[in-house]
Amino acid sequence: MKKWGLDTDNFFHGLDQLENPEYEVRLPIFYYDNTAITAIYTASTRQVKKHLPRSEMHPVEMFPGRCLVAFSAFEYRRTDIDPYNEFSITAIISYGNRQIPGLTSSWYMLRNCFSAYILHLPVTSERARRGGVELCGYPKFIADISLSHESAHITCTVEENGRRILSLRGKKTRVSKGRLARFILYTVKNGIPLKANLYVNPLQFRQTMGPGNARLDIGGDHRICRELKDLDLSRWPVMYQYMPSYQAILFNSRNIIDD
């Protein structure tokens, strides 16, 4: 199957990569063998807006006053920049165009194409941190991120300097081949808005709705904990995604006017 010019059966075929010797990276970056879990919660639109750096960034709402925030744990086992773990806290947004509660989020799901602004992006690799921050403006910092695989669950715990930020626990559900997804990632570097494309090819995937599939436990005195508690997150995620095996391609960021 082909979509956006990509062949899901031969995902990396035909894409040229350019060497960047300063950062020891080839762009776009290929992620060959990975696992991820994602829990999407509703949050106060008013509170989330406080953390968006541009007025053109509009939180996408399920219904008026309640927008969407995604929590994702990533285990990258084989990549162009070596293995590492990562955790993202992301606001689903519409850039430039005003969103319509319920309709914009449904349109995103129908197309399987989502726009997002990453609020926090801890990683376990200095190589991944430096390149992400200096080249693209990603809000990366070094943290301890562990993923434990149990018979029925995956649990990811994120800590910085011995202080627990959060834990995310998700079910290992039955899976099948998923649809190719595109994520448009917005960042701001030196005051300039940038955007990048991330394409995800889910080899094994399951999406479920409602409570009982995932649970987020926020820590105590870390700065991110205080921020998350102020977002007035819903008690349970509205959506949960389990991807025990997937491939991904992350393209370099570019100035937003360079479309």
Secondary structure, 3 states (H helix, E strand, C coil): CEECCEECCCCCCCCCCEEECCCCEEECEEEEEEEEEEEEEEEEHHHHHCCCCCCCEEECEEECCEEEEEEEEEEEEEECCCCEEEEEEEEEEEECCCCCCCHHHHHHHHHCEEEEEEEEEEECCHHHHHHHHHHHCCCEEECEEEEEECCCEEEEEEEECCEEEEEEEEECCCCECCCCEEEEEEEEECCEEEEEEEEEEEEEEEEEECCCCEEEEECCCCHHHHHHHHCCCCCCCCEEEEEEEEEEEECCCEECCCC
